[in-house]
């Protein structure tokens, strides 16, 4: 019984001690929580002081050095390399032969084609003209000249016959006058080319008898025994002073005078001249057509021979690699005696003295750039301490889209050439897109935007960290997400950073 009583006493003591231990542990936990709460309370809000600073807006990108001339050259046909005329580092000129294949068959075809052209030229003439058909062209040109000369000569004969017809024994005939009358005398040679009638009316005047004329020409003249010009076509009127020229009589002078004794002869001569001209011109045109046909046949044969030659020359050129432009050989991947495959790049020519940088700029920043802007450049190969300068030389108008990302390619020229810069190097460019000095600025995360308005939370009591919201006007955005505060804040005020 005593033993059982002792056991209960021990259990009672144990429970009392355990209760005290629990209370001590709880007290320690409460103290620790108090200090943690107090510590957190002093650092609940992240803040930033409003400062006056200089803001810089930069556009940065990575790119690669590119050569203005970057040519990977290959043969246009497969074959065994028979000559290699350059090595890496050699400077070459446009058109210079760099390497050749076995040219035996190509050379034979070229020689044969040249002989074919020479044979066609020998058959139809020298090679001094475009078609190599000099004799045929001379004959054709001569026929053209003959045709023009024949036309001119025949036109003169026809014109002379027609003038003779118009001047067939011209005379003034009275109109509706049956009695005897004396008519004016016509002299001179009619020089105009139109047919028609001169109508003459005589009337008395202070000087004697005058004539009013109309028809082919219009005017009036005083008739004397001396010839007076009838208009401007070469005819003259006069009157035999031994006769009496009556007044109030109308005359007409018909051109040509179909009543004259020589009219029919002159008319037939004129018709014969027209026929002779047609025959002569037709014959000359036939000769010209024949020469033209001969020229076409000869020209066709020569043109065909020239085509064969051009094809042979192209085949021959397929065995050659020429430098398409001036530059420096930067790669040779072929050896003498090797089999070269058509289209495989074996020589690279670059213009290492004229290099530029290509870089892609995101659509969000492309509007900040413009041609001729200055650029700061560094190269991975030289480290960040060695800096170069350049300018934006070109901005592509069209975008490049890759996986939904829109970029624009720009080209940056390097101000000073440096032999250490090589095509293919990685470059880092930095463009100063804008700058504002001595402005109030806060981090972008301090700004809350609601619609078109911007707000910041201002600390009103540092101890209690109480704050209030204030509207601000923002401006220029610089690097590191610093934003200009145009109005609404003062220097050294403290704003809350929205880190949540």
C-alpha positions, 0 to 999 in steps of 0.5 A, spaced: 500 500 500 505 504 501 508 502 495 502 504 491 502 511 495 509 513 493 508 511 486 502 516 486 506 522 489 511 521 484 506 522 478 503 528 481 510 531 482 512 530 475 505 533 472 507 539 476 514 540 473 511 538 466 506 544 467 511 549 469 516 547 463 510 548 458 509 555 461 516 557 461 516 555 453 510 559 452 513 565 455 519 564 451 515 564 444 511 570 446 517 574 447 520 572 440 514 573 437 514 580 440 521 582 437 519 579 430 513 583 430 516 589 432 522 588 427 517 587 421 513 593 423 519 598 422 520 595 415 513 594 413 514 599 407 519 599 402 520 607 400 524 611 396 526 618 396 524 623 391 531 626 388 533 631 382 537 627 377 539 626 370 535 621 366 538 618 360 534 613 355 538 608 351 536 603 346 541 597 347 542 591 342 547 585 340 549 584 333 554 581 328 559 584 324 558 584 316 562 585 310 559 590 305 562 584 300 561 577 303 561 572 297 561 565 298 564 562 291 563 556 288 564 552 281 557 552 277 559 544 274 563 539 278 570 537 276 577 536 278 581 542 280 587 544 275 589 551 278 588 555 285 591 562 284 589 565 291 590 563 298 587 566 305 589 573 306 590 575 298 587 581 296 583 580 289 580 585 284 573 584 280 574 579 275 580 576 277 581 568 276 581 565 283 581 557 281 579 553 275 577 546 273 579 541 267 578 546 261 579 541 256 572 539 253 570 546 254 576 549 251 575 545 245 567 547 244 569 554 245 574 554 239 569 550 235 564 556 236 569 561 235 570 558 228 563 557 226 562 565 227 568 567 223 565 562 218 559 566 218 562 572 218 566 570 212 560 568 208 556 575 209 561 580 211 566 582 216 565 583 223 565 590 224 558 591 225 553 589 230 551 583 226 558 581 223 554 582 216 558 588 213 557 587 206 550 585 206 548 592 210 552 596 205 548 593 200 542 594 204 544 601 205 546 603 198 539 600 196 536 605 201 540 611 198 538 609 191 531 609 193 531 616 196 535 619 190 530 616 185 524 619 189 527 625 188 529 625 181 522 623 179 519 628 183 523 633 180 521 630 173 513 630 175 514 637 177 517 640 171 511 636 167 506 639 171 509 646 171 509 645 163 502 643 163 500 649 167 503 654 162 500 651 156 499 657 151 496 662 156 491 667 154 485 672 156 479 670 153 473 674 153 466 672 156 460 672 152 463 677 147 461 675 140 464 682 137 471 683 135 475 685 141 482 686 143 485 682 149 491 683 154 497 680 152 500 675 157 507 674 158 511 670 164 511 663 167 506 661 172 510 658 178 504 657 183 502 649 184 494 651 184 489 650 178 484 655 177 482 661 173 484 669 173 477 673 172 479 680 169 474 686 169 476 692 165 474 699 167 476 706 165 480 710 170 484 716 170 490 713 167 487 709 162 484 702 162 485 698 169 483 691 170 480 688 176 482 681 177 480 675 182 480 668 183 487 665 183 489 671 186 486 678 187 488 685 185 487 691 180 492 694 175 493 699 170 494 696 163 500 700 159 504 697 154 509 695 159 508 688 162 505 689 169 505 683 174 498 679 175 499 677 182 505 674 185 505 667 181 509 670 175 504 672 170 505 679 167 499 683 163 501 688 157 497 691 151 499 693 144 499 700 144 497 700 137 490 697 139 484 699 143 483 696 149 475 696 150 472 697 157 467 694 160 469 687 157 470 681 162 476 676 161 478 670 164 485 666 164 484 659 165 490 655 168 491 650 165 488 653 158 485 646 156 483 650 149 491 651 147 494 647 141 499 644 146 495 642 152 494 635 150 501 634 148 503 637 155 497 633 159 500 626 156 507 628 158 505 629 165 501 623 165 507 619 162 512 622 168 507 620 173 507 613 170 515 613 170 516 615 177 511 610 179 515 604 175 522 607 177 520 608 185 517 601 185 523 598 182 528 601 187 523 598 192 524 591 190 531 592 190 531 594 197 526 589 199 531 584 196 537 587 199 533 587 206 531 579 205 539 578 204 541 582 210 536 578 214 538 571 212 545 573 213 544 576 220 540 570 222 546 565 220 551 570 224 546 571 230 545 563 231 553 563 230 554 568 236 549 564 240 553 558 239 559 562 241 555 565 247 553 558 250 560 555 249 563 561 253 558 560 258 560 553 259 567 555 259 566 560 265 563 554 269 570 552 269 572 558 272 571 562 279 572 569 278 572 575 283 565 578 283 568 584 286 574 587 290 576 584 296 580 579 301 580 572 300 578 570 307 577 562 306 579 557 301 576 550 302 579 546 296 586 544 293 589 542 287 587 535 284 581 535 288 574 533 285 570 540 286 562 539 287 558 544 283 555 549 288 559 547 294 562 554 297 570 553 296 572 560 296 570 566 300 571 573 298 570 579 303 571 586 304 574 587 310 576 594 310 568 596 309 565 593 315 558 594 318 554 591 324 547 588 323 542 588 329 535 587 330 531 592 334 524 590 338 518 594 335 517 597 342 524 601 341 524 602 333 521 609 334 526 612 338 531 611 333 533 614 326 538 614 321 545 618 323 544 617 330 551 616 334 552 609 336 557 606 342 560 600 340 563 594 344 565 587 341 565 581 346 572 579 343 575 586 346 571 586 352 567 592 355 573 597 356 575 598 349 569 602 345 568 604 338 563 609 335 559 609 329 552 611 326 546 608 324 546 608 317 540 604 315 533 602 318 529 597 314 522 599 313 519 592 313 519 588 320 522 581 321 517 576 325 520 570 329 515 566 334 511 573 335 516 577 336 517 583 331 524 586 330 526 591 325 533 590 322 538 596 322 545 597 320 550 601 324 557 603 320 563 603 324 567 610 324 574 608 324 576 602 321 580 597 325 584 591 322 582 587 329 575 587 327 573 581 323 566 579 320 562 575 324 564 578 331 559 579 336 557 587 337 554 590 343 551 597 341 548 602 345 544 608 342 543 614 346 535 616 344 534 621 349 536 625 355 533 630 360 538 633 366 536 636 373 529 633 373 525 630 379 525 622 378 522 616 382 522 609 380 516 606 376 514 601 381 512 607 385 507 610 380 500 607 380 496 608 374 488 609 374 486 610 367 489 616 364 492 619 371 498 617 375 498 617 383 504 616 388 503 614 396 507 619 400 510 618 407 507 623 412 510 620 418 516 616 418 515 613 425 508 610 424 509 610 416 502 613 415 501 615 408 497 618 403 495 618 396 497 624 391 496 625 384 502 626 379 504 628 372 509 624 369 514 625 363 520 622 360 522 615 362 529 613 363 533 607 363 533 603 370 525 605 370 526 612 372 520 616 371 520 624 371 515 627 375 513 634 372 509 636 378 506 633 384 512 632 388 518 635 391 525 633 392 526 629 399 519 627 399 519 619 401 514 615 396 512 608 397 514 602 392 509 598 390 513 591 391 507 587 391 
